[in-house]
Amino acid sequence: MSFKVTGLLLAGGTSSRLGGGDKALRLLGGRPLLDHVLERFAPQVDPLLFNTNGDPARFAPRTFTIVADTLPDHPGPLAGVLAGLEWIKTHGAARWLAVCPIDTPFLPLNLVARFVEHAEQAMAPAAYATSNGAAHPVFSLWRSDLTLNLHRALMERGERKVRRFLADVGAIAVDWPGEVPDPFFNVNTPDDLERAEQLLNEKGREP
């Protein structure tokens, strides 16, 4: 990988469709959902940030840096991305921020490498994932100099849509075609969690 990439995990909302509480700590295969995501995402980035609000002690003893929203009223995932970009501006010279939600336990092991490769080839300021005809804009790569653009979009335009902002800045789509199960399958409901258990068991039986 040509450039150091900072990673950012997005904790997501209140998990109301899963019955409330921290979605990151819901169990899948006897382990917190967060740990499945960390296992696949953390080796692809350095350092690793985790955007969440509230008491960070509930995620101990995991190794990452907590970054809370810098804007009031928790205005959604773009606020989390902004917190990550602002952290880079303050703490380091990483060119890229790779973003991943915590509810996708089968995310690609080559996510960051492919993002950087395609963004560099296209000289694009950002990239997002697609698969099987669907867009997954929260899975994304952001050039660190987008901080001011994003801050203005949030504060002046009230922007809340990740995909719309990415389109505005000229982000490219990077596709993962034909993979089964879909690597961007996400857990939002009890049925999703049950399906994830089935997929995990099937993967465990693979030769």
TORDRENRO-66045 format. One record per atom (N, C-alpha, C, CB): residue in one letter; y negated, x, z. Coordinates in steps of 0.2 Angstrom, whole numbers, plus 5000, padded with zeros to 4 digits. Each point is the difference from the previous one (the first is absolute). Glycine has a CB too. Example, Ala and Ser with C-alpha at 12.3 -4.5 7.8 and 13.67 -1.06 7.14 Angstrom:
BEGIN
A502850665039
A499449965000
A499450045000
A500649915006
S498950074990
S499450045001
S499549965003
S500350064990
END
This chain:
BEGIN
M500650045000
M499449965000
M499450045000
M500649915006
S498950084990
S499550054998
S499549995006
S500149994988
F499849965016
F499549995004
F500349975007
F499149984991
K500650045014
K500249975007
K499849935000
K499850115006
V500749854997
V499949935000
V500049975007
V500549994988
T499049985015
T500049975006
T500449934999
T498950065004
G501549925001
G500349945000
G499749955005
G501150064996
L498949885002
L499849945004
L500549955000
L498850034998
L501449955008
L500449945001
L499649945002
L501050075003
L499049874994
L499749955002
L500449955004
L499350014990
A500549985017
A500449965004
A500049924998
A499750085009
G499849904987
G500149934998
G499749955005
G501050034994
G499149915005
G499749955005
G500349985006
G499649964990
T500449985012
T500349985006
T500749985000
T498949965003
S501450044991
S500749994999
S500249935002
S500250125003
S499349834996
S500149935002
S500649974997
S498849995001
R501450034992
R500649974997
R500650025003
R499349994990
L500750075014
L500650035003
L500049985007
L500050094992
G499649865010
G500049985007
G499550045005
G501149974998
G498450074999
G499550035004
G500250075002
G499649895003
G500050155000
G500150065003
G499950064995
G500849955007
D499450114994
D500050054996
D500550004995
D499550075008
K500449924985
K500550004995
K500350075000
K499449914993
A500250145008
A500350075000
A500650015004
A498850044997
L501249925009
L500550025005
L500649954999
L499150045008
R500949914987
R500549964999
R500650044998
R499349904997
L501350085006
L500650044999
L500349984993
L500250015012
L500050044985
L500450004993
L500650055001
L499049964993
G501650015007
G500650055001
G500050035007
G500050024987
G499749955018
G500050035006
G499450055001
G501249985001
R498450034994
R499450055001
R499449964998
R500750104997
P498749925006
P499449974998
P499850014993
P499650025011
L500149934986
L499950004993
L499550064998
L500149875000
L499550155005
L499550054999
L500450074999
L499249945006
D501450074997
D500450065000
D500350004993
D500250005012
H500049954985
H500350004993
H499550034995
H500849905003
V498650074998
V499450024995
V499950075001
V499549885000
L500450145007
L499850075001
L500550054997
L499549965011
E501250024990
E500550054997
E499950014993
E500849965008
R499049994988
R499950014993
R499350034998
R500849914998
F498750075005
F499350014998
F499750075003
F499849884999
A500450135008
A499750065003
A500150074997
A500249935010
P500450084987
P500250064996
P499550014994
P501250005005
Q498549954993
Q499750014993
Q499250015001
Q500849924996
V499050085011
V499350015001
V499950055006
V499749884995
D499650145005
D499950055006
D499250005000
D501150075000
P498649915005
P500249975006
P500249924999
P499350085007
L500949894998
L500249935000
L499549965005
L501250034997
L498549925000
L499649965004
L500349935001
L498950064996
F500949905009
F500349935001
F499449965002
F501150045004
N498749914992
N499549965001
N500249945004
N499450034989
T500449965017
T500249955004
T499449995006
T501350024998
N498749925004
N499549995006
N500349985006
N499249964991
G500550055015
G500349985006
G500350075003
G500349884996
D500150115009
D500250055004
D500550054996
D499949935011
P500050134987
P500450044997
P500750025003
P499050044994
A501049955013
A500550035004
A500749964998
A499250035009
R500749914988
R500649964998
R500450034995
R499449905003
F500350154993
F500450044995
F500250075002
F499349934992
A500650095014
A500350065003
A500750005000
A499050025007
P501450044992
P499750074999
P499950024993
P500550025011
R499449934984
R500050024993
R499450054999
R500649894997
T499550154997
T499550054999
T499649984994
T500850095005
F498649894996
F499549984995
F499449995004
F500849954992
T498650055004
T499449995002
T499849935000
T499750124997
I500149855008
I499749935000
I499350004997
I500849975010
V499149994985
V499349994998
V499949925000
V500050114993
A499549875011
A499849935001
A499549984995
A500350005012
D499749944986
D499449974995
D499450035003
D500749904997
T498850124998
T499350015002
T499649954999
T500250124997
L500049825000
L499649944999
L500249955005
L499950034988
P499749925014
P500249955005
P500449944996
P498950035007
D501449944998
D500349934998
D500650014995
D498949955001
H501450114999
H500650024996
H500149964993
H500550015011
P499050024985
P500049964993
P500550024995
P498850005002
G501850025000
G500650014996
G500150074998
G499749894996
P500850124999
P500350064999
P499550054997
P501049954998
L498450024998
L499550054998
L499750045006
L499849924990
A500150045015
A499750035006
A500450065003
A499549895003
G501250104996
G500450055002
G500050064996
G500749925005
V499350074988
V499950054995
V499350045002
V500749944991
L498850035010
L499450035001
L500050045007
L499449904995
A501050085010
A500050045006
A500450074998
A500049895007
G500550104988
G500450064998
G499550054996
G501149935000
L498550044996
L499650044996
L499550045004
L500249924990
E499550045015
E499550035004
E500350055005
E499449895000
W501250105002
W500450065004
W500050064995
W500749915007
I499550084987
I500050064996
I499450044999
I500949944994
K498550025005
K499450035000
K499850045006
K499749904992
T500550075014
T499850045006
T500450055002
T499649905004
H501150104994
H500550055003
H500350044995
H500249925008
G499750074985
G500450044996
G499750004992
G501049995008
A499350054988
A499850004993
A500549984995
A499350095003
A501249865000
A500549984995
A499749964995
A500849995009
R499450024985
R499749964994
R500349935000
R499950114994
W500749885008
W500349934999
W500249975007
W500450034989
L499549905011
L500349965006
L500549954997
L498950015006
A501750004996
A500649964998
A500149945005
A500650104994
V499449845004
V500049945005
V500749974999
V498749994999
C501649995007
C500649965000
C500049955005
C500650104996
P499649845003
P500149955006
P500650015004
P499449924993
I500750065013
I500550015004
I500649955000
I499250065007
D500849904988
D500549945000
D500450014993
D499349925006
T500850144992
T500450024994
T500550055001
T499049964993
P501550025010
P500550065002
P500450034994
P500149935010
F499850054984
F500450044995
F499550034995
F500949915001
L498550115001
L499550034996
L500350064996
L499149955008
P500650074986
P500350054996
P499850075004
P499849934989
L500750115010
L500050075003
L499550044995
L501249995005
N498749994989
N499650044996
N499349974999
N501050044994
L498849915011
L499449964999
L499450054999
L500549915007
V499450134998
V499450044999
V500050054995
V499949995012
A500650044986
A500050054995
A499949974993
A500850065006
R499549884993
R499849964994
R499349984999
R501249965000
F498550015006
F499349985000
F499650064998
F500349925009
V499850144994
V499550054999
V500150034992
V500150035012
E500549974986
E500250024993
E499649964995
E501150045004
H499049894997
H499749964995
H499250005001
H501149935000
A498750075006
A499250005001
A499750064997
A500249935010
E500150134991
E499850064997
E500050004993
E500450065010
Q500149914987
Q500150004993
Q499549964996
Q501250025001
A498649925003
A499649954997
A499250025002
A501049915000
M499050145005
M499350015003
M499749945003
M499850094992
A500649875011
A499949945003
A499850015008
A500749934992
P498850035010
P499850015008
P500549965004
P498850014996
A501749955002
A500449975004
A500649974996
A499149975008
A501450014996
A500649984997
A500449955004
A500150104994
Y500249855003
Y500449955005
Y500749994996
Y498949955005
A501650024999
A500749994998
A500149944997
A500350075009
T500149934986
T500349934997
T500850014999
T498949984994
S501449975006
S500750004999
S500249934998
S500250095009
N500349904986
N500349944998
N499549954999
N501050025007
G498450004990
G499549954997
G499549985006
G500849964992
A499350075014
A499549985005
A499650065002
A500849915004
A498650084999
A499550055002
A500150015008
A499249984990
H500850085012
H500050015008
H499450045001
H501349995001
P498149984999
P499450045001
P499950045006
P499549924993
V500850065013
V499950035006
V500450075000
V499949895006
F500650114990
F500350074998
F499550034996
F501249965002
S498550095000
S499450034996
S499950075001
S499549894999
L500150144997
L499750075000
L499350004999
L501150054997
W498549985007
W499350005000
W499750075000
W500049885006
R499650134990
R499650065000
R499550005006
R500250024987
S499750045016
S499749995006
S499249994999
S500850085005
D499049934989
D499349994999
D499849934999
D499950114995
L500649845006
L499949934999
L499749975007
L500949994991
T499050055014
T499849975006
T499349965000
T500650105005
L498949934992
L499449964999
L500049944996
L499450115001
N501049894993
N500149944996
N500349955004
N500150074990
L500449945014
L500449955004
L499649985006
L501150054997
H498549995006
H499649975005
H499549954998
H500150115006
R499649914988
R499549954997
R500349944998
R499350104996
A501349905001
A500349944998
A500249965006
A500550064990
L499749965016
L500249975005
L499349975004
L501050075001
M498549974999
M499449985004
M499549964996
M500250105007
E499749924987
E499549964995
E500349944996
E499450115000
R501249904998
R500349954996
R500549955004
R499950074990
G500349965016
G500549965004
G500750004996
G499149935005
E501050124992
E500750014996
E500550005005
E499550064991
R501149905007
R500650005005
R500650014996
R499449935007
K500650074986
K500650004996
K500150084998
K499849884996
V500850145006
V500150074998
V500150014992
V500650015011
R499749954986
R500150004993
R499450004996
R501149955001
R498450005001
R499450004997
R499650065000
R500049885002
F499950155004
F499750065001
F500350064996
F499649965011
L501050044989
L500350054996
L499950004993
L500950005008
A499149934989
A499849994993
A499350024999
A500849914999
D498850085005
D499350024999
D499850075000
D499849905006
V500750144997
V499850075000
V500550044995
V499749995012
G500749974984
G500450034995
G500650035002
G499050024994
A501449955011
A500650025002
A500549984994
A499749985012
I500950074988
I500549994996
I500649975003
I499650094993
A500849875004
A500749985002
A500550054999
A499649884998
V500850135007
V500650044999
V500649965001
V499450115004
D501149894991
D500549955001
D500750035002
D499449944991
W501050035013
W500650015002
W500549954997
W499650065011
P500649954982
P500449954997
P500749995002
P499250024990
G501049925010
G500849995000
G500350025006
G500050004988
E499750025018
E500450025006
E500249945004
E499350115000
V501349905002
V500449945004
V500250045006
V500349934990
P499650045016
P499549955002
P499350034998
P500749955009
D498850004990
D499350024999
D499850055006
D499849894993
P499950175005
P499850045006
P499449985003
P500550094994
F499249865004
F499449975003
F500149935003
F499350064992
F501349935009
F500249945004
F499750005007
F501149994994
N498649965008
N499650005007
N500249945004
N499150064995
V500949965012
V500249955005
V499549965003
V500950085002
N499049864996
N499549955002
N500349955005
N499350024990
T501349955008
T500249945004
T500750025003
T499449934992
P500950035012
P500750015002
P500550004995
P499749945010
D500250024984
D500550014995
D499950074997
D499949874998
D499550155001
D499950074997
D500450055005
D498949974995
L501050025011
L500450055005
L500750004999
L499049995008
E501349954991
E500749994999
E500250034994
E500049895006
R499650104989
R500250034993
R500050085001
R499549904994
A500050125009
A499950085001
A500650025004
A498849995000
E501549985005
E500650025003
E500650004995
E499649955011
Q500450004985
Q500650004995
Q499950064995
Q500149885001
L499350134997
L499950064995
L500150075004
L499249934994
L500750075012
L500150065004
L500850015001
L498949995006
N501449964995
N500750015000
N500450014994
N499949925009
E499850064985
E500350014994
E499850084998
E499949884996
K499550145006
K499950074998
K500450055005
K498949964997
G501350015009
G500450045004
G500750014998
G499349975009
R500949984986
R500750004998
R500150044993
R500249895006
E499250134991
E500050044994
E500450065001
E498949954996
P501450074999
P500450075000
P499550065000
P501049944994
END
